Amino acid sequence: MTEQNFKLGLDAFVTKVNAYSGRVTAEYRDISIPIIPVESGKVYQHIVTNHWHDLKVFSDTQLAGVTTKLLQIKNHQADVNDLVERLYQLKGGFKDYCPEPQTSNDWPSIKTAIENDLSTNNVPTATADDIVKRIGNTGGLNLYKYYLKQLEMIANTLNYAFERHLAIYMYYYNSSVYASYNKDASVNQNLSFNVSTRIRTLKYSLEGRLSTIYRNIKLGDVNDVTRFLNNLDQWIDTKLTQEVLPILIDTNQQWQNSTSSFYSTGKKAMKATDLSQKMIFYKASSQHLLWLNDWHHELKLFSDLYKQKNLLVDEKVVWSGSLTSIKDLINNPTSYDGRELIIRGKVKNLNVRHLSRNKVLSTADIEDANGRTMKVCLPYIKLDSGGIVEDSFVYIHGEFLKSNPEANGDKAVSIKRLNLGDLSQQNWEAWLRLELKKVYELVPHNLTAVYSGSSGNDGIINPVKYTITFDRPNLLKLKTTI
């Protein structure tokens, strides 16, 4: 590259960046960022009145609008990538033809003029020194990095906009999926396959696809990552509709009508619910990772995806403690006092009490196949808001206390929540869940609980009804229109 070609290319680049940056600033960078309002009031009314067909139609219509917005943001991403590539092609020229100002013979006089100007404008000495130093260093690759930093600022702005719109997209996607579930919940599915085998096959296929994506991220295979993520996204849409929802309906019907095989039918309903939640979560994950993967390799958002993964292990989040029978806890409370463990059974006597303005306490009895019960407690969170309701079959992990203060001194298990901050330092699944905490949670409130999702307006649809599927403050404080 000749010096003349470099200067012509740099002038063209700067002109385009200035024009583009102004457009993005007006469109995305201030408080009027075009977040689509969440029509949670309409969604709520459709849910409480059991208007599942109307909820499905409304949610799908909203999804179409948000999809358009996401495509617009992705078009901006392509524009930024084009600017970064232009800058990247000039990288060698910065080193050869753009020396730092402080290396020129007339730098002392230029420096004095800048200092005098800053002093005239009452700029503090320390700030002025920093400004002069940065100007003096702004040449060569430092100038390249300066321009790259400006583009990274635009990219981060777009990243925020994409995250917020993806959160709204997932809110309506979740609503649409479970509207379909409730619409057909009373229809006999007449499934021709073994339900347990199919749940297990779908679960392993889902996890295997994500592991393949993870391995290719570690290998740095950008094109393969894109291909596998697109395949995952399409596979989830197909399997959710054709297989997972019919299985969810069938297993819930079996659980509601069960007079025997308490644990067998309960676990099937629970596993079907867990599978549907994972499908929706990995739908959000595929979109999020595609967005990061599509950035130019010089940008920080791209490098974060590929470099940080080298520190992680492809393992599933597991609970500490072993499955313990309610009978043993009742008969030998001292032996289990203070231990983390897992109990299972049917939810009975669910109660949410407001102890003060800022504290609620959720309690419930977990009933085993023989009618024995053990109380569970959860402060600060309404247990039913996440979908755990009366007659749900649950596996719950927590700390058993023979004199639990949250249960008025009675024997009870305090339900735990995952510390994703710590887990994400080494666990791929935990990292992904932490990344998406403002977009969509795999299990609401990150509780250490797996449960069967009931049909109707008080059950698996509750996270939508109570709008807890995303980080609300960042969404609903921004008032604007589509």
C-alpha positions as CSV (number, residue, x, y, z in Angstrom):
1,M,0.0,0.0,0.0
2,T,1.3,3.4,-1.0
3,E,1.1,6.4,1.3
4,Q,-1.3,8.1,-1.2
5,N,-3.6,5.0,-1.2
6,F,-3.5,4.9,2.6
7,K,-4.5,8.5,3.0
8,L,-7.3,8.3,0.4
9,G,-8.5,5.1,2.1
10,L,-8.3,6.7,5.6
11,D,-10.2,9.9,4.4
12,A,-13.0,7.7,2.9
13,F,-13.1,5.6,6.1
14,V,-13.3,8.6,8.4
15,T,-16.0,10.3,6.3
16,K,-18.2,7.1,6.4
17,V,-17.6,6.5,10.1
18,N,-18.7,10.0,11.0
19,A,-21.8,9.7,8.9
20,Y,-22.7,6.3,10.2
21,S,-21.9,7.1,13.8
22,G,-24.3,10.0,13.7
23,R,-27.1,7.8,12.4
24,V,-26.5,5.1,15.0
25,T,-26.3,7.8,17.8
26,A,-29.7,9.2,16.8
27,E,-31.2,5.7,16.5
28,Y,-29.8,3.7,19.3
29,R,-27.5,5.5,21.7
30,D,-29.9,7.7,23.8
31,I,-32.8,7.0,26.1
32,S,-35.2,6.9,23.1
33,I,-33.7,3.6,22.0
34,P,-36.5,2.0,20.0
35,I,-37.4,-0.8,22.4
36,I,-40.8,-2.2,21.5
37,P,-43.2,-1.8,24.5
38,V,-44.1,-5.2,26.1
39,E,-47.9,-5.5,25.9
40,S,-48.0,-7.5,29.1
41,G,-51.4,-6.3,30.0
42,K,-53.0,-7.8,26.9
43,V,-51.0,-11.0,27.5
44,Y,-52.2,-11.2,31.1
45,Q,-55.8,-10.7,30.1
46,H,-55.7,-13.5,27.6
47,I,-54.1,-15.8,30.2
48,V,-56.5,-15.2,33.1
49,T,-59.5,-15.6,30.8
50,N,-58.1,-18.8,29.2
51,H,-58.2,-17.3,25.7
52,W,-55.4,-19.5,24.4
53,H,-56.2,-19.1,20.7
54,D,-56.2,-15.3,21.1
55,L,-53.0,-15.4,23.1
56,K,-51.3,-17.5,20.4
57,V,-52.4,-15.1,17.6
58,F,-51.4,-12.0,19.6
59,S,-48.0,-13.4,20.6
60,D,-47.2,-14.5,17.0
61,T,-48.1,-11.0,15.7
62,Q,-45.9,-9.4,18.2
63,L,-43.1,-11.8,17.4
64,A,-43.3,-10.7,13.7
65,G,-42.8,-7.1,14.7
66,V,-39.8,-7.9,17.0
67,T,-38.3,-10.1,14.3
68,T,-38.3,-7.1,12.0
69,K,-36.5,-5.0,14.6
70,L,-33.9,-7.7,15.1
71,L,-33.2,-7.8,11.4
72,Q,-32.8,-4.1,11.3
73,I,-30.2,-4.3,14.2
74,K,-28.4,-7.1,12.4
75,N,-28.2,-4.9,9.3
76,H,-26.5,-2.3,11.4
77,Q,-24.1,-5.1,12.6
78,A,-23.2,-5.8,9.0
79,D,-22.5,-2.1,8.4
80,V,-20.2,-1.9,11.4
81,N,-18.4,-5.0,10.3
82,D,-17.9,-3.4,6.9
83,L,-16.3,-0.4,8.6
84,V,-14.1,-2.5,10.7
85,E,-12.9,-4.5,7.7
86,R,-12.1,-1.2,5.9
87,L,-10.1,-0.1,9.0
88,Y,-8.4,-3.5,9.2
89,Q,-7.2,-3.3,5.6
90,L,-5.5,0.0,6.5
91,K,-3.8,-1.4,9.6
92,G,-0.4,-1.7,8.0
93,G,-0.6,1.8,6.6
94,F,-1.1,3.3,10.1
95,K,2.3,1.9,11.1
96,D,4.1,3.0,7.9
97,Y,2.5,6.4,7.1
98,C,0.9,7.8,10.2
99,P,3.7,8.6,12.8
100,E,2.8,9.8,16.3
101,P,2.6,13.6,16.5
102,Q,5.1,13.6,19.4
103,T,7.8,12.2,17.0
104,S,7.7,15.2,14.7
105,N,10.1,18.2,14.9
106,D,7.3,20.7,15.5
107,W,5.7,18.7,18.3
108,P,7.0,21.1,21.1
109,S,5.3,24.1,19.6
110,I,2.1,22.1,18.9
111,K,2.1,20.8,22.5
112,T,2.5,24.4,23.8
113,A,-0.4,25.6,21.7
114,I,-2.7,22.8,22.9
115,E,-1.7,23.4,26.6
116,N,-2.4,27.2,26.2
117,D,-5.8,26.5,24.6
118,L,-6.8,24.0,27.4
119,S,-5.6,26.5,30.1
120,T,-7.7,29.3,28.5
121,N,-10.7,27.0,28.8
122,N,-10.0,26.3,32.5
123,V,-9.3,22.6,31.9
124,P,-7.7,21.2,35.1
125,T,-3.9,20.6,34.8
126,A,-4.1,16.8,35.4
127,T,-6.9,16.5,32.7
128,A,-4.9,18.7,30.3
129,D,-1.8,16.6,30.7
130,D,-3.7,13.5,30.0
131,I,-5.3,15.0,26.8
132,V,-1.9,16.2,25.6
133,K,-0.4,12.8,26.2
134,R,-3.1,11.0,24.3
135,I,-2.9,13.4,21.4
136,G,0.9,13.0,21.3
137,N,0.5,9.2,21.2
138,T,-2.3,9.1,18.7
139,G,-0.4,7.8,15.7
140,G,0.7,4.5,14.2
141,L,-1.2,1.6,15.7
142,N,-2.4,3.8,18.5
143,L,-4.5,5.7,16.0
144,Y,-5.7,2.5,14.6
145,K,-6.8,1.4,18.1
146,Y,-8.4,4.7,18.6
147,Y,-10.7,4.3,15.5
148,L,-11.3,0.7,16.5
149,K,-12.4,1.8,19.9
150,Q,-15.0,4.2,18.3
151,L,-16.4,1.3,16.3
152,E,-16.5,-0.9,19.4
153,M,-18.5,1.7,21.2
154,I,-21.1,1.5,18.3
155,A,-21.0,-2.2,18.5
156,N,-21.7,-2.2,22.2
157,T,-24.6,0.1,21.7
158,L,-26.0,-2.3,19.1
159,N,-25.3,-5.2,21.4
160,Y,-27.5,-3.6,24.1
161,A,-30.2,-2.9,21.6
162,F,-30.1,-6.5,20.3
163,E,-30.2,-7.9,23.9
164,R,-33.2,-5.9,24.8
165,H,-35.1,-6.9,21.6
166,L,-34.1,-10.5,22.0
167,A,-35.5,-10.5,25.5
168,I,-38.9,-9.2,24.2
169,Y,-38.7,-11.8,21.4
170,M,-38.3,-14.6,23.9
171,Y,-41.1,-13.2,26.1
172,Y,-43.5,-13.6,23.2
173,Y,-41.9,-16.8,22.0
174,N,-42.4,-18.3,25.4
175,S,-46.0,-17.0,25.4
176,S,-46.7,-18.5,22.0
177,V,-45.3,-21.9,22.9
178,Y,-47.3,-22.3,26.1
179,A,-50.4,-20.8,24.5
180,S,-50.2,-23.7,22.0
181,Y,-49.7,-26.1,24.9
182,N,-52.8,-24.8,26.8
183,K,-54.9,-24.6,23.6
184,D,-54.5,-28.4,23.0
185,A,-54.1,-29.5,26.7
186,S,-57.4,-31.4,26.8
187,V,-56.8,-33.2,23.5
188,N,-55.8,-36.9,23.7
189,Q,-52.5,-37.1,21.9
190,N,-52.6,-40.8,21.0
191,L,-48.8,-41.0,20.8
192,S,-47.4,-43.9,19.0
193,F,-43.9,-44.0,20.6
194,N,-42.5,-44.7,24.0
195,V,-42.6,-41.3,25.8
196,S,-39.7,-41.9,28.2
197,T,-37.4,-43.0,25.3
198,R,-38.4,-40.0,23.2
199,I,-37.8,-37.5,26.0
200,R,-34.4,-39.1,26.6
201,T,-33.5,-39.0,22.9
202,L,-34.6,-35.4,22.4
203,K,-32.7,-34.4,25.6
204,Y,-29.5,-36.0,24.5
205,S,-29.8,-34.6,21.0
206,L,-30.3,-31.1,22.3
207,E,-27.4,-31.3,24.7
208,G,-25.2,-32.9,22.0
209,R,-25.9,-30.1,19.6
210,L,-24.9,-27.5,22.1
211,S,-21.7,-29.5,22.9
212,T,-20.8,-29.5,19.2
213,I,-21.3,-25.7,19.1
214,Y,-19.1,-25.4,22.2
215,R,-16.3,-27.6,20.7
216,N,-16.3,-25.5,17.5
217,I,-16.1,-22.3,19.5
218,K,-13.0,-23.6,21.3
219,L,-11.6,-24.6,17.9
220,G,-12.3,-21.2,16.5
221,D,-14.3,-22.5,13.6
222,V,-16.4,-19.4,12.9
223,N,-18.3,-20.8,9.9
224,D,-19.1,-24.1,11.5
225,V,-20.4,-22.3,14.6
226,T,-22.8,-20.2,12.5
227,R,-24.0,-23.3,10.6
228,F,-24.5,-25.4,13.8
229,L,-26.3,-22.5,15.6
230,N,-28.7,-22.0,12.6
231,N,-29.3,-25.7,12.6
232,L,-30.0,-25.7,16.3
233,D,-32.4,-22.8,16.0
234,Q,-34.4,-24.5,13.2
235,W,-34.4,-27.9,14.9
236,I,-35.8,-26.4,18.1
237,D,-38.7,-24.8,16.3
238,T,-39.6,-28.0,14.6
239,K,-39.2,-30.4,17.5
240,L,-41.1,-28.1,20.0
241,T,-44.2,-28.1,17.8
242,Q,-44.1,-31.6,16.5
243,E,-42.9,-33.6,19.5
244,V,-42.2,-31.7,22.7
245,L,-45.6,-30.1,23.2
246,P,-47.6,-33.3,22.4
247,I,-45.3,-35.1,24.9
248,L,-45.9,-32.4,27.5
249,I,-49.6,-32.6,27.1
250,D,-49.6,-36.4,27.3
251,T,-47.4,-36.6,30.3
252,N,-49.3,-34.0,32.2
253,Q,-52.6,-35.7,31.4
254,Q,-51.1,-39.0,32.8
255,W,-49.9,-37.2,35.9
256,Q,-53.3,-35.5,36.6
257,N,-55.2,-38.8,36.1
258,S,-52.7,-41.0,37.8
259,T,-54.0,-43.4,40.5
260,S,-50.8,-45.5,40.6
261,S,-47.2,-45.3,39.5
262,F,-46.8,-42.0,41.5
263,Y,-43.1,-41.5,40.8
264,S,-43.0,-42.9,37.3
265,T,-45.8,-40.6,35.9
266,G,-44.7,-37.6,37.9
267,K,-41.1,-37.9,36.6
268,K,-42.3,-38.1,33.0
269,A,-44.3,-35.0,33.4
270,M,-41.4,-33.3,35.1
271,K,-38.9,-34.3,32.5
272,A,-41.2,-33.2,29.7
273,T,-41.5,-29.8,31.3
274,D,-37.8,-29.6,31.8
275,L,-37.2,-30.5,28.1
276,S,-39.6,-27.7,26.9
277,Q,-37.8,-25.2,29.2
278,K,-34.4,-26.2,27.8
279,M,-35.7,-26.0,24.2
280,I,-36.9,-22.4,24.7
281,F,-33.7,-21.5,26.6
282,Y,-31.4,-22.9,23.9
283,K,-33.6,-21.0,21.3
284,A,-32.5,-17.8,23.1
285,S,-28.9,-19.1,23.3
286,S,-28.7,-19.8,19.6
287,Q,-29.8,-16.3,18.7
288,H,-27.4,-14.7,21.3
289,L,-24.4,-16.7,20.2
290,L,-25.1,-16.1,16.5
291,W,-25.1,-12.4,17.2
292,L,-21.7,-12.6,19.0
293,N,-20.3,-14.9,16.4
294,D,-21.2,-12.6,13.5
295,W,-19.1,-9.7,14.7
296,H,-15.8,-8.9,12.9
297,H,-12.8,-10.7,14.5
298,E,-11.1,-7.4,15.4
299,L,-14.0,-6.4,17.8
300,K,-14.1,-7.2,21.5
301,L,-17.6,-8.7,21.4
302,F,-16.3,-11.4,19.0
303,S,-13.1,-12.1,20.9
304,D,-15.0,-12.4,24.2
305,L,-16.9,-15.4,22.7
306,Y,-13.8,-17.2,21.5
307,K,-11.2,-16.4,24.2
308,Q,-13.3,-16.9,27.3
309,K,-14.5,-20.3,26.3
310,N,-11.0,-21.7,26.6
311,L,-11.4,-21.4,30.4
312,L,-14.6,-23.4,30.5
313,V,-15.5,-27.1,30.8
314,D,-18.4,-28.6,28.9
315,E,-20.3,-29.9,31.8
316,K,-23.9,-29.7,33.0
317,V,-24.8,-27.8,36.2
318,V,-25.4,-30.4,38.9
319,W,-26.7,-30.1,42.5
320,S,-24.8,-31.2,45.5
321,G,-26.4,-33.7,47.9
322,S,-28.2,-36.9,47.2
323,L,-31.9,-37.8,46.9
324,T,-33.3,-38.4,50.4
325,S,-36.7,-39.8,51.2
326,I,-39.2,-37.7,53.2
327,K,-39.7,-40.7,55.5
328,D,-36.0,-40.6,56.5
329,L,-36.1,-36.8,57.1
330,I,-39.1,-37.3,59.4
331,N,-37.7,-40.3,61.3
332,N,-34.1,-39.1,61.6
333,P,-34.0,-35.2,61.4
334,T,-30.9,-34.9,63.5
335,S,-28.9,-37.0,61.1
336,Y,-29.7,-34.6,58.2
337,D,-29.7,-31.3,60.0
338,G,-27.7,-28.7,58.0
339,R,-27.2,-30.9,55.0
340,E,-27.9,-30.2,51.4
341,L,-30.1,-32.8,49.8
342,I,-32.8,-33.5,47.3
343,I,-36.4,-34.4,48.0
344,R,-39.2,-35.2,45.5
345,G,-43.0,-35.5,45.5
346,K,-46.2,-33.6,44.9
347,V,-46.7,-29.9,45.9
348,K,-49.5,-29.4,48.4
349,N,-50.6,-26.4,50.5
350,L,-48.6,-23.8,48.6
351,N,-48.7,-20.5,50.4
352,V,-47.2,-17.1,49.7
353,R,-47.2,-14.7,52.6
354,H,-46.2,-11.0,52.6
355,L,-44.2,-10.7,55.8
356,S,-43.3,-7.0,55.2
357,R,-43.2,-4.5,52.4
358,N,-40.0,-6.0,51.0
359,K,-40.3,-9.6,51.9
360,V,-42.5,-12.5,50.9
361,L,-42.1,-16.0,52.1
362,S,-43.2,-19.0,50.0
363,T,-43.9,-22.3,51.7
364,A,-45.3,-25.6,50.5
365,D,-45.6,-29.2,51.6
366,I,-44.0,-31.9,49.4
367,E,-46.0,-35.1,49.6
368,D,-44.5,-38.5,48.9
369,A,-46.4,-41.5,47.4
370,N,-47.6,-42.6,50.9
371,G,-48.9,-39.2,51.9
372,R,-46.0,-38.2,54.1
373,T,-45.0,-34.5,53.8
374,M,-42.0,-32.3,54.2
375,K,-42.2,-28.5,54.2
376,V,-40.1,-26.4,51.8
377,C,-39.4,-22.6,52.2
378,L,-38.3,-19.9,49.8
379,P,-37.9,-16.3,51.0
380,Y,-38.2,-13.2,48.8
381,I,-39.7,-15.1,45.8
382,K,-43.2,-16.1,45.0
383,L,-42.8,-19.8,44.3
384,D,-45.8,-20.0,41.9
385,S,-44.5,-17.2,39.7
386,G,-42.0,-19.5,38.2
387,G,-44.5,-22.3,37.5
388,I,-44.4,-24.4,40.6
389,V,-48.0,-24.7,41.6
390,E,-50.4,-27.0,43.6
391,D,-50.1,-30.6,42.5
392,S,-46.8,-30.1,40.5
393,F,-44.4,-33.0,40.8
394,V,-41.0,-31.7,41.9
395,Y,-37.5,-32.5,42.6
396,I,-36.2,-29.8,45.0
397,H,-32.6,-29.3,46.2
398,G,-32.0,-27.3,49.4
399,E,-30.7,-27.3,52.9
400,F,-32.6,-29.3,55.5
401,L,-32.9,-27.8,59.0
402,K,-34.7,-29.6,61.8
403,S,-35.6,-26.2,63.3
404,N,-36.0,-23.9,60.3
405,P,-36.8,-20.3,61.2
406,E,-38.5,-19.8,57.8
407,A,-41.0,-22.5,58.9
408,N,-41.7,-21.3,62.4
409,G,-39.1,-23.7,63.8
410,D,-40.5,-26.8,62.2
411,K,-38.5,-29.2,60.1
412,A,-38.2,-27.9,56.5
413,V,-36.0,-27.7,53.4
414,S,-34.8,-24.2,52.3
415,I,-34.8,-24.1,48.5
416,K,-31.4,-23.1,47.1
417,R,-30.7,-20.8,44.1
418,L,-27.7,-21.4,41.7
419,N,-24.8,-19.0,42.1
420,L,-24.2,-18.6,38.4
421,G,-21.5,-16.0,39.0
422,D,-19.2,-18.5,40.5
423,L,-20.3,-21.5,38.4
424,S,-19.8,-19.5,35.2
425,Q,-16.0,-19.2,35.8
426,Q,-15.5,-22.8,34.8
427,N,-18.9,-24.3,33.5
428,W,-20.1,-23.7,29.9
429,E,-23.8,-24.1,30.7
430,A,-23.5,-21.8,33.7
431,W,-21.7,-19.2,31.6
432,L,-24.4,-19.3,29.0
433,R,-27.1,-19.0,31.6
434,L,-25.4,-16.0,33.2
435,E,-24.9,-14.4,29.7
436,L,-28.7,-14.7,29.1
437,K,-29.9,-13.7,32.6
438,K,-31.4,-10.5,31.2
439,V,-32.9,-12.2,28.2
440,Y,-34.4,-15.6,29.4
441,E,-33.9,-17.8,32.4
442,L,-33.8,-21.6,32.0
443,V,-35.5,-22.0,35.4
444,P,-37.1,-18.8,36.7
445,H,-35.2,-17.3,39.6
446,N,-32.4,-19.9,39.0
447,L,-34.0,-22.1,41.6
448,T,-32.5,-25.6,42.2
449,A,-35.9,-27.2,41.3
450,V,-37.3,-29.2,38.5
451,Y,-41.0,-29.6,38.2
452,S,-44.0,-30.6,36.1
453,G,-45.8,-27.8,34.3
454,S,-49.5,-27.6,34.8
455,S,-51.9,-26.5,32.1
456,G,-54.4,-23.7,32.6
457,N,-53.9,-20.1,33.7
458,D,-52.0,-21.0,36.8
459,G,-49.1,-23.2,35.9
460,I,-46.4,-23.4,33.3
461,I,-47.7,-20.1,31.8
462,N,-47.0,-18.2,35.1
463,P,-43.5,-16.8,34.1
464,V,-45.2,-15.1,31.2
465,K,-48.3,-14.1,33.2
466,Y,-46.0,-12.4,35.9
467,T,-43.5,-11.2,33.3
468,I,-40.4,-12.7,35.0
469,T,-38.9,-14.2,31.9
470,F,-36.6,-11.2,31.3
471,D,-34.9,-8.3,33.2
472,R,-37.9,-5.9,33.4
473,P,-36.3,-2.7,34.6
474,N,-34.2,-2.3,31.5
475,L,-37.1,-3.0,29.2
476,L,-40.1,-1.3,30.6
477,K,-38.6,2.0,31.7
478,L,-37.9,2.8,28.0
479,K,-41.2,4.1,26.5
480,T,-41.3,4.1,22.8
481,T,-43.2,2.6,19.8
482,I,-42.4,0.3,17.0
